[in-house]
Amino acid sequence: KMKVVTFSRKSTKNQKHTQVLSLEYQSAAISKMVEENNWEVVGSFQEQCSGRKFDRAVLEQAIQFAKDNDALLVAYRIDRITRQTGMLSMIKRDGFLSKVRTVQTGPDPIPAIVFNLFASLAEFESESLSERVKLSYAWHKDNNTESYKRWGQGDNEVGAEASLKIRKSKAQVHNKKIQELVAELRVLGYTTLRAQVAKL
């Protein structure tokens, strides 16, 4: 059996409101993939921190553990591994990219161009979200709105929920476009991820 190390990450406590980003949901999806491919789990790691950070102690431990056990590293999505291209460069330099798998991309090795694309999109989306939150906070502060008053009193749920709604909406649109493109490629006979990337 192929040995695997599972890895899940969420950024903040507010992600409990987003099912797809919860640790429980990620773990369940990864477990299903492991079972379908008859893999053997030899280690599991969970992390709660921003994917934009470069200093990622838990991720580094997971990668090292996978290397030590000649195992794959399996995550739910590429953005659960990293949201910045610097971390991607480190993974590629170490020659570990061939050992990374995600539920998002399937059980085959992830081509570097695909990993780079998804990591870049994740980094851009994260930076855009941060900027939108800052702009929203500044506007509510300047206009002394009820939301700002609650925000100032420590109630961050309003801003967090609004940000999550925007993020979820954009992600759904993006995922729909990707699914439509993949469906068209499959109809044309490009059924594997490698073939689809080559066609693109």
Salt bridges, closest charged atoms under 4 A:
GLU47 OE1 - ARG56 NH2 2.67
ASP70 OD1 - LYS99 NZ 3.09
ASP79 OD2 - ARG77 NH2 2.71
ASP79 OD1 - ARG80 NE 3.21
ASP79 OD2 - ARG83 NH2 3.25
ASP94 OD2 - LYS67 NZ 3.52
GLU125 OE1 - ARG83 NH1 2.86
GLU125 OE2 - ARG167 NE 3.21
GLU146 OE2 - LYS149 NZ 3.41
GLU157 OE1 - HIS17 NE2 3.35
